[in-house]
């Protein structure tokens, strides 16, 4: 790899205006394209201390052999040029959003003499109009089948069309009324194109005018005593409403918008888009991409929206784009997309109401998509084996770490301090082996001391289990309890211990293991900020490649330990809140208070319960239940309560 100093331009030669820059390797291939409001400031940041750079950025500047730039007049031009270069050169270090699955779309071959409609996937062709994408192919095919009763346009292939034209007989669709049979001259080109335009208007979400026009035609036919024609139009309206009702109304004001949500972690990002037209979700789509740097949500959105809309048809760009955060270039992006759409485009962050709720739904879908992507990646046997082998090599372990244990500490301002232990065997979570710890000897937010305590307790239990095994079996150690037949909880020694944190947490865990004489278990820590791997006694962290399956496995283990610790902490905090609220209830002792906590499990469930439901707890009578209801409802003094309904009666 090249030394960045060998091709670093002199600071004074770099202009301070806006522009677009590109890094090229020794063979002249463009490997990265970026833009900047101040070129000098941005480019100098690439040649700063490499330790402060994102790992992928470090790799990029060391792979490059040259950097060039082009000045532009404003930020709009820089956006346009950046996208043009990314599309032209396809740089390997720029983030690339890939569909997380194949989505079907509806195509209309507008450039043909008699356009046809069909459902397809994959690449798109010039001269066609596309609508979607849609979530399920069967649903959109069913919708198209209903729409052909209203707009009987051609849907057959070129071969079928030519065969029918040669024989002078239409295909089955012509006989059953789902095609106007232009192949045999039942309709001319102009009238058939009117049907096609109506179909396109419906698929684009412009249904109001179509319904009004058909209703007017039905009334006119009825007035003229053309009852058969009125019945046909009535059936068409029914089919149109049926097709429309397949998509639930999510925005009651009939808004046209795209809803874009992200789910991020340090290694990957998932994007979910809902295409809302006329207030209904007409299509959805998801992407998953590897993160190329430590860009924030705004920068990720900017890169994604450019890829989504820069080459889109004008009809595909809505007047509103709802996003979780505004990019710094939001106004410029709106201006660029407005020029493509030939109308105004606004990027907005909804704060409340239906739009905010829809954005939250999209965010949940993005999170599910990212989780599913990780599960698919983790479930692959060869990928798991490669991850374990990479960890063995990177950490210099004597054997593959088949059992990995990870520990995390959770608390709120030093209160309710808890720890978690999660176990991965052969690269997969072993949830039956998870354990929780309540930190007993540490007060306040001292994560280092808490880590020392939990590691001490875990390995002290390991040593106790080993001694018990030797006492129970003369033939050798036993990993199950001879009395109950259940596995001993801490009898298995891990191959690798991972702690959530950096050098201080690793040092605390190392000290705890040394005090107990544990010398045959490997140890490391994973710090969140830069995903650095810390080893005992090392001054500097180990930096694994961002594409490393070993790093990906460590991250999954760490994130699972964090999730498990947070869940435990929230449960204890909720129980603590319940206890504090119930302290002042007269006649409620420790036993009945614990019974309440066990029965309901959380403060939210206890608050939602009626007095009658509270009275069902063993040892709780109607009068005590009324006092409990008053306490958890936030009343300062007991009030009268309807025992049947649980409602508080104001006095």
Secondary structure, DSSP 8 states (H G I E B T S, - for coil): ---GGGT---GGGS-SS-EEEEEEETTS-EEEEEEESSHHHHHHHHTS-GGGS-HHHHHHHHHEEEEEEEE-SSHHHHHHHHHHHHHHH--TTS---EESS--EEEEE-TTSSS-BEEEE-S---TT-EEEEEES-HHHHHHHHHHHHHHS--B-S-HHHHHHHHHHT---HHHHTTS---GGGTSS-HHHHHHHHHHHHHHHTT--HHHHHHHHHHHHHHHHTT-HHHHHHHHHHHHHHHHHHHTS-BS-TT---EEEEEEEE-SSEEEEEEEEEETTEEEEEEEEEEE--S---HHHHHHHHHHHHHTT--GGGS-SEEEESS--TTHHHHHHHHHHHHTS--EEE---SHHHHHHHHHHHHHHHHHHHHHHHHHHH-HHHHHHHHHHHHHHTT-SS---EEEEEEEEEETTEEEEEEEEEEETTEE-GGG-EEEE--S--SS-HHHHHHHHHHHHHHHHHHHHHHHHHH-TTS--SB-TTT--B-TT-S--SEEEEESSHHHHHHHHHHHHHTT--SSEEEEEETTTTEEEETT-SS-B---TT-HHHHHHHHHHHHHHHHHHHHHHHHHHHHHHHHHHTTSTT--HHHHHHHHHHH-SHHHHHHS-HHHHTTSTT--HHHHHHHHHHHTT-SS--EE-TTT--EE--
